[in-house]
Amino acid sequence: MRFILTVSLLFFSISLFAQSYAGKVTAVKDGDTIEMLVNGKPVRVRLFGIDCPEKGQPFGEKARQYTAGLCFGKTVTAVQRSRDPYGRIVADVYLADRRFLNETLVTAGYAWHYKKFSKSEVLAEAEKKARAGKQGLWADASPVAPWNWRKQKGTVYSAR
């Protein structure tokens, strides 16, 4: 109960100071990037603090499908943290049932907590549990973090 209260207060306090967007998800580009229709305009959103496997990487398509299953065609709320170099909004995304999408992906084993950009204890704990339970990509004998996979492929990318 204390955890729920803490998360609720955090969400409330963040939303007081941050721009938030509510809209229908019209596309899921990959596991950690969605497109929403907000006031009739498409808005691309990169999920804050996580990094999902890339297209062509093991579990990349499963991560995209999992994200789509949770939010495609549904209304979500994105609480902006920043913008990335590609102009995308970087945000915490909440589903209609108030689940934290970023955390849900990590818990299911379809994303890493991206510690380079996030100090979230919630995401760190979700990854710890997913690893211990061999959820999703953690069932693989040697999963490769997306940032290392991109380096191996020579892809320049910033996932803030």
C-alpha positions as CSV (number, residue, x, y, z in Angstrom):
1,M,0.0,0.0,0.0
2,R,2.8,2.4,0.9
3,F,4.4,1.7,-2.5
4,I,1.2,2.5,-4.4
5,L,0.8,5.7,-2.4
6,T,4.4,6.7,-3.1
7,V,4.0,6.0,-6.9
8,S,0.7,7.9,-6.9
9,L,2.3,10.9,-5.2
10,L,5.3,10.8,-7.5
11,F,3.0,10.7,-10.6
12,F,1.0,13.5,-9.2
13,S,4.0,15.7,-8.4
14,I,5.6,15.0,-11.8
15,S,2.4,15.8,-13.6
16,L,2.2,19.2,-11.9
17,F,5.5,20.3,-13.4
18,A,5.7,18.3,-16.6
19,Q,3.9,18.5,-19.9
20,S,1.6,15.6,-20.3
21,Y,-0.2,14.3,-23.4
22,A,-3.2,12.0,-23.6
23,G,-3.9,10.3,-26.9
24,K,-4.7,7.2,-28.8
25,V,-1.7,5.0,-29.8
26,T,-1.7,4.8,-33.6
27,A,1.6,3.1,-34.1
28,V,4.2,1.0,-32.2
29,K,7.5,1.6,-34.0
30,D,9.4,-0.7,-31.7
31,G,9.2,-1.9,-28.1
32,D,10.1,1.5,-26.6
33,T,8.8,3.9,-29.2
34,I,5.1,4.7,-29.9
35,E,3.2,7.2,-31.9
36,M,0.1,8.9,-30.4
37,L,-2.6,11.0,-31.9
38,V,-2.8,14.1,-29.7
39,N,-5.3,16.9,-30.6
40,G,-5.3,15.5,-34.2
41,K,-1.5,15.5,-34.6
42,P,0.9,12.5,-34.5
43,V,3.3,12.7,-31.6
44,R,6.3,10.2,-31.4
45,V,7.1,9.1,-27.8
46,R,10.3,7.3,-26.6
47,L,9.7,5.6,-23.3
48,F,12.0,7.0,-20.6
49,G,14.5,4.9,-18.7
50,I,14.2,1.7,-20.7
51,D,15.8,0.2,-23.8
52,C,14.1,-2.6,-25.7
53,P,15.9,-5.0,-28.1
54,E,16.1,-3.5,-31.6
55,K,14.5,-4.7,-34.8
56,G,16.5,-7.6,-36.0
57,Q,17.9,-8.3,-32.5
58,P,16.6,-11.3,-30.6
59,F,13.4,-10.4,-28.8
60,G,13.1,-7.2,-30.7
61,E,9.9,-8.2,-32.5
62,K,8.5,-9.8,-29.4
63,A,9.1,-6.5,-27.5
64,R,7.3,-4.6,-30.2
65,Q,4.4,-7.0,-30.2
66,Y,4.1,-6.9,-26.4
67,T,4.0,-3.1,-26.4
68,A,1.4,-3.2,-29.2
69,G,-0.7,-5.6,-27.2
70,L,-0.7,-3.3,-24.2
71,C,-1.4,0.0,-25.9
72,F,-2.1,-0.1,-29.7
73,G,-5.5,1.6,-30.4
74,K,-5.8,2.6,-26.7
75,T,-5.6,5.9,-25.0
76,V,-2.5,6.4,-22.9
77,T,-1.0,9.3,-21.0
78,A,2.6,10.4,-21.6
79,V,4.3,12.5,-19.0
80,Q,7.2,14.3,-20.7
81,R,10.7,14.1,-19.2
82,S,12.7,15.6,-22.1
83,R,13.1,15.5,-25.9
84,D,15.8,13.4,-27.6
85,P,18.0,14.6,-30.5
86,Y,15.5,13.2,-32.9
87,G,12.7,15.4,-31.6
88,R,10.8,12.6,-29.9
89,I,9.2,13.3,-26.6
90,V,10.9,11.1,-23.9
91,A,8.2,10.2,-21.4
92,D,6.8,8.0,-18.7
93,V,3.8,6.4,-20.3
94,Y,0.7,5.3,-18.3
95,L,-1.9,2.9,-19.7
96,A,-5.7,3.6,-19.2
97,D,-5.7,1.2,-16.2
98,R,-2.8,3.3,-14.7
99,R,-0.1,0.8,-15.2
100,F,3.3,2.3,-15.9
101,L,4.1,1.0,-19.4
102,N,7.9,1.5,-19.0
103,E,8.0,-0.6,-15.9
104,T,5.6,-3.2,-17.4
105,L,8.0,-3.8,-20.3
106,V,10.9,-4.3,-17.9
107,T,9.0,-6.6,-15.6
108,A,7.9,-8.8,-18.6
109,G,11.6,-9.1,-19.7
110,Y,11.2,-7.1,-22.9
111,A,13.4,-4.1,-21.9
112,W,16.5,-3.3,-19.9
113,H,16.5,-0.5,-17.3
114,Y,18.6,2.1,-19.2
115,K,20.8,3.1,-16.2
116,K,22.8,5.5,-18.3
117,F,19.8,7.8,-18.5
118,S,17.7,6.7,-15.5
119,K,18.3,6.2,-11.8
120,S,14.7,4.9,-11.2
121,E,14.6,2.4,-8.4
122,V,11.3,1.1,-9.7
123,L,12.8,0.2,-13.1
124,A,16.0,-1.2,-11.4
125,E,13.9,-3.5,-9.2
126,A,11.7,-4.6,-12.1
127,E,14.8,-5.6,-14.0
128,K,16.2,-7.5,-11.1
129,K,13.0,-9.5,-10.7
130,A,12.7,-10.2,-14.5
131,R,16.3,-11.4,-14.5
132,A,15.8,-13.7,-11.5
133,G,12.6,-15.1,-13.0
134,K,14.2,-15.5,-16.4
135,Q,11.3,-13.5,-18.0
136,G,11.4,-12.7,-21.7
137,L,14.9,-12.0,-23.0
138,W,16.4,-13.1,-19.7
139,A,15.6,-16.7,-20.7
140,D,18.3,-16.3,-23.3
141,A,21.7,-17.7,-22.2
142,S,23.5,-14.4,-23.1
143,P,21.2,-11.5,-23.9
144,V,22.9,-8.5,-25.6
145,A,21.9,-5.1,-24.4
146,P,20.5,-2.9,-27.2
147,W,23.2,-0.3,-26.7
148,N,25.9,-2.9,-27.2
149,W,24.1,-4.4,-30.2
150,R,23.9,-1.0,-31.8
151,K,27.6,-0.5,-31.3
152,Q,28.3,-3.9,-32.9
153,K,26.1,-2.9,-35.9
154,G,27.7,0.6,-36.1
155,T,24.4,2.3,-35.4
156,V,24.6,5.8,-33.9
157,Y,21.6,6.3,-31.6
158,S,20.7,8.1,-28.5
159,A,17.9,6.6,-26.4
160,R,17.4,9.2,-23.7
